[in-house]
């Protein structure tokens, strides 16, 4: 056996081992990170083959940071969102991404979030009058939330993210002109997008054309990324999925 053939065999063994490690870490079916298609049984039907095709989050041409792609990719690849549409909220960059049931990005937009940094809510805060909520308690909680939809006391359409904590996604409110909420949304950075009591304020046009048609009126899931804790602390499975996926892709590149 010549030296070139030995190298090819060693590379193949390495690639197989890394892909197997990724599968074990994920506890999910094999994601075929090879340049060709997954091997199929001669008796496999077209329907069976289609079911074996791994699902991926489709961002289209949109740019998104790594942690957003990890959580969305994990949700779609593992089916964590079930058959529901879902959204990912990037608190650090005050940005919202909305996906349909198939994991295709329907749109993204800047949003306004809770005034205070933090990944938890104060127990019982949803039962307090809003004027009794102190500035340091005005947080948007991180985590995975099964949403509700309906109307609030102001008769507005809302998507309840954390119903018990009274945290919802709704159209941006401009009742207090001193808060300059529209100007904050239009500014290029995210430093001034922290102003709410914890709710997610969405631009009116985006709420009406994307958020409500996709997430309202039906069960949905919202993933709120952390800003104080790490992704591994709040979404350990998504972080492991992302690491295993990168390892598998790197193995293909090396060969």
C-alpha positions in Angstrom: 0.0 0.0 0.0 1.5 3.3 -1.0 1.8 6.4 1.2 -1.0 8.3 -0.5 -3.5 5.5 0.0 -2.5 5.3 3.7 -3.2 9.0 4.1 -6.6 8.7 2.5 -7.6 5.9 4.8 -6.4 7.8 7.9 -8.4 10.8 6.8 -11.5 8.7 6.3 -11.2 7.1 9.7 -10.7 10.6 11.3 -13.7 12.0 9.6 -15.9 9.1 10.6 -14.8 9.3 14.2 -15.5 13.0 14.4 -19.0 12.6 12.9 -19.8 9.8 15.2 -18.7 12.0 18.2 -21.0 14.7 17.0 -23.9 12.3 16.7 -23.3 11.0 20.3 -23.1 14.6 21.6 -26.4 15.6 20.0 -28.4 12.5 20.6 -29.8 13.0 17.1 -29.7 11.4 13.6 -26.6 11.7 11.6 -26.1 15.1 9.9 -24.3 14.2 6.7 -21.4 16.8 6.5 -19.9 15.1 3.4 -19.6 16.5 -0.1 -22.1 13.9 -1.4 -25.4 12.5 -0.3 -26.1 10.1 2.6 -25.8 6.5 1.6 -29.2 5.0 1.0 -30.5 1.4 1.0 -31.5 0.3 -2.5 -35.0 -0.4 -1.2 -35.4 3.1 0.3 -38.4 4.9 -1.1 -38.3 8.6 -2.2 -40.5 9.5 0.8 -38.2 7.7 3.2 -35.2 9.5 1.7 -36.9 12.9 2.1 -37.6 12.1 5.8 -33.9 11.4 6.3 -32.8 14.8 5.0 -31.6 16.9 7.9 -33.5 20.1 8.6 -31.6 23.3 8.9 -32.5 26.9 9.8 -32.7 29.0 6.7 -31.5 32.6 7.2 -31.5 33.3 3.5 -29.2 36.3 2.8 -29.6 37.7 6.3 -26.6 38.2 8.5 -26.8 36.9 12.1 -24.3 36.3 14.9 -23.1 32.9 15.8 -25.2 32.4 19.0 -28.4 33.3 17.1 -27.5 30.8 14.4 -26.7 28.1 17.0 -30.0 28.4 18.8 -32.1 28.6 15.6 -30.0 25.7 14.0 -30.4 23.5 17.0 -34.2 24.2 17.3 -34.8 23.2 13.7 -32.3 20.3 13.5 -33.7 18.7 16.7 -37.3 19.7 16.2 -37.3 21.5 19.6 -39.9 24.0 18.3 -42.2 21.1 17.2 -44.4 22.2 14.3 -44.7 25.8 15.6 -43.3 29.0 14.2 -40.6 30.5 16.5 -38.5 33.6 17.2 -35.0 34.2 18.5 -34.4 37.4 20.5 -30.8 38.6 20.7 -30.7 40.7 23.9 -27.1 41.8 23.6 -27.8 43.3 20.2 -31.5 44.1 20.8 -32.6 42.2 17.6 -35.5 39.9 16.8 -35.5 37.1 14.2 -38.9 35.5 13.2 -39.0 32.0 11.6 -41.9 30.1 10.2 -42.8 26.5 11.0 -40.2 25.1 8.5 -37.4 27.2 10.1 -37.3 29.8 7.3 -36.5 33.3 8.4 -39.5 35.6 7.7 -37.8 38.7 8.8 -35.6 40.4 11.4 -35.7 43.8 13.1 -34.3 45.9 15.9 -36.5 45.9 19.1 -36.7 47.7 22.4 -36.1 45.5 25.5 -36.1 45.8 29.3 -34.3 48.7 30.8 -32.1 46.7 33.2 -29.7 44.0 32.2 -30.4 40.6 33.6 -31.7 37.1 32.6 -34.2 36.5 35.3 -37.4 38.1 36.5 -38.3 39.1 40.1 -40.8 36.6 41.6 -44.3 38.0 41.6 -43.5 41.0 39.4 -46.3 40.2 37.0 -48.8 40.9 39.8 -47.5 44.3 40.7 -48.8 47.6 39.4 -46.4 48.9 36.8 -45.5 52.0 38.8 -44.2 49.8 41.6 -41.6 48.1 39.4 -38.2 49.6 40.2 -35.7 50.4 37.3 -33.3 47.6 38.3 -36.2 45.1 38.1 -37.2 45.9 34.5 -35.5 42.9 32.8 -36.4 40.8 29.8 -35.9 37.2 30.9 -33.8 34.7 29.0 -34.9 31.2 28.1 -37.3 29.1 26.1 -40.9 30.2 26.2 -44.1 28.7 24.8 -46.1 31.7 23.8 -49.8 32.7 24.3 -51.5 35.3 22.1 -54.4 37.6 22.8 -55.2 41.2 23.8 -54.0 43.1 26.8 -55.8 45.6 29.1 -55.3 48.3 26.5 -57.0 46.1 23.9 -53.8 45.6 21.9 -52.7 42.5 20.1 -49.9 40.9 22.1 -47.8 37.8 22.0 -47.3 36.7 25.6 -43.7 35.5 26.1 -43.8 35.0 29.9 -47.4 35.4 30.9 -46.8 35.1 34.6 -44.1 37.9 34.5 -46.4 40.0 32.2 -43.7 40.0 29.5 -45.1 40.3 26.0 -44.2 41.2 22.4 -46.2 44.0 21.1 -46.2 47.1 18.9 -43.9 49.9 20.1 -45.7 52.3 22.3 -45.1 56.1 22.0 -47.4 57.3 24.8 -44.5 59.0 26.7 -42.7 61.2 24.2 -39.8 61.8 26.6 -38.8 58.2 26.1 -38.1 58.7 22.3 -38.9 55.1 21.5 -39.2 55.6 17.8 -35.8 57.4 17.7 -34.2 54.6 19.8 -35.4 52.0 17.3 -34.1 54.1 14.4 -30.7 54.7 15.8 -27.8 52.6 14.4 -26.6 51.1 17.7 -28.2 49.0 20.4 -27.0 51.0 23.4 -30.2 53.1 23.6 -32.6 50.3 22.9 -33.1 49.4 26.6 -36.2 51.4 27.8 -39.2 49.1 28.5 -40.4 47.4 31.7 -39.4 44.1 30.2 -41.6 43.7 27.2 -40.4 43.4 23.6 -41.4 46.5 21.7 -41.5 45.8 17.9 -41.7 48.4 15.1 -45.4 48.7 14.1 -44.9 47.8 10.4 -42.8 44.7 11.3 -45.3 43.5 14.0 -48.2 43.8 11.6 -46.5 42.3 8.5 -44.3 39.6 10.1 -44.5 39.0 13.8 -48.3 38.8 14.3 -49.0 36.9 11.1 -46.3 34.3 11.9 -46.5 34.0 15.7 -49.9 35.3 16.6 -53.1 33.3 16.6 -51.4 29.9 17.1 -48.9 28.2 19.4 -45.3 29.5 19.0 -42.0 29.4 20.7 -39.6 32.2 21.6 -36.0 31.7 22.5 -34.5 34.7 24.4 -30.7 34.6 24.4 -28.9 35.6 27.7 -26.9 38.7 28.2 -25.4 38.1 31.6 -25.2 34.3 31.7 -23.4 32.3 28.9 -25.2 30.5 26.2 -24.0 27.2 27.7 -25.8 28.0 31.0 -29.2 28.9 29.4 -29.2 26.7 26.3 -26.7 23.9 27.0 -28.1 21.6 24.3 -27.9 24.3 21.6 -24.3 25.1 22.6 -23.3 21.4 22.4 -25.1 21.1 19.0 -23.2 24.1 17.7 -19.8 22.8 18.9 -20.5 19.3 17.4 -21.6 20.8 14.1 -18.5 22.9 13.8 -16.3 19.9 14.6 -18.0 17.9 11.9 -17.6 20.6 9.3 -14.0 21.1 10.3 -13.4 17.3 9.7 -14.7 17.7 6.1 -12.5 20.7 5.5 -9.4 18.8 6.7 -10.0 16.0 4.3 
